[in-house]
Amino acid sequence: MVRKRRTFTSEFKADVVLQLLSGEKSMAAVCREHRLNLQMVSRWKREFLENAASIFDQKKPYSGNQDRIAELERALGRKTLELDIAKKASSILERLARKDEK
């Protein structure tokens, strides 16, 4: 019988490690509860602690796309306003033309 390898989400791994670090549960209790290997959970904990400092160092990468999106939104707003004005002017001119014909 071939045993299928389980995969775990990063949220699950973080939750398991936080349970260990908070003292909520012991390593053995977490492993029993989730049917996990002790070495695997130890590796998750080590990786978590090694990368913890980098979480605060990471800044959201600045993307020029945000400026471009804002610029396009402003342009769209101007064009929408111009279109509304043109529609109103057109309806006024049509009404005036109909009055002149009568």
MIPAVEX-326368 format. One line per 8 residues: number of its first residue (from 1); for each residue x, y, z of C-alpha. Coordinates in steps of 0.2 Angstrom, whole numbers, always signed. Layout:
REM MIPAVEX-326368
NUM) X/Y/Z | ...
REM end
This chain:
REM MIPAVEX-326368
1) +0/+0/+0 | +7/+17/-5 | +6/+30/+8 | +1/+47/+2 | +12/+61/+8 | +3/+75/+18 | +6/+93/+15 | +3/+107/+27
9) -1/+125/+24 | +10/+139/+31 | -4/+144/+42 | -5/+127/+50 | +14/+126/+53 | +13/+143/+61 | -1/+138/+72 | +8/+123/+78
17) +24/+132/+82 | +15/+146/+91 | +6/+133/+102 | +24/+127/+106 | +31/+144/+109 | +17/+150/+120 | +18/+135/+131 | +0/+131/+127
25) +5/+113/+123 | +21/+102/+124 | +30/+96/+109 | +24/+78/+112 | +6/+84/+114 | +6/+94/+98 | +14/+79/+89 | +1/+67/+96
33) -14/+78/+93 | -9/+81/+74 | +0/+65/+71 | +16/+74/+67 | +34/+68/+67 | +44/+76/+81 | +59/+80/+70 | +47/+89/+57
41) +39/+100/+71 | +57/+103/+78 | +62/+109/+60 | +47/+120/+58 | +50/+128/+75 | +69/+131/+71 | +64/+138/+54 | +51/+149/+62
49) +63/+156/+75 | +77/+159/+62 | +66/+169/+50 | +56/+178/+64 | +68/+193/+63 | +66/+195/+44 | +47/+198/+46 | +50/+215/+54
57) +64/+219/+41 | +53/+216/+26 | +45/+231/+19 | +31/+230/+6 | +40/+232/-11 | +36/+249/-18 | +28/+247/-34 | +27/+261/-47
65) +11/+252/-52 | +2/+261/-37 | +6/+278/-44 | +1/+273/-62 | -16/+266/-55 | -19/+282/-46 | -15/+292/-61 | -27/+282/-72
73) -41/+283/-59 | -39/+302/-59 | -39/+302/-78 | -55/+291/-78 | -63/+303/-66 | -60/+318/-77 | -66/+309/-93 | -82/+303/-84
81) -85/+321/-78 | -82/+327/-96 | -94/+314/-103 | -108/+319/-91 | -106/+338/-95 | -106/+333/-114 | -122/+323/-111 | -131/+337/-102
89) -125/+350/-115 | -132/+339/-129 | -149/+337/-121 | -150/+356/-118 | -145/+359/-136 | -158/+346/-142 | -172/+355/-132 | -167/+372/-138
97) -167/+365/-156 | -185/+358/-154 | -191/+374/-147 | -184/+384/-162 | -193/+372/-174 | -210/+376/-166
REM end
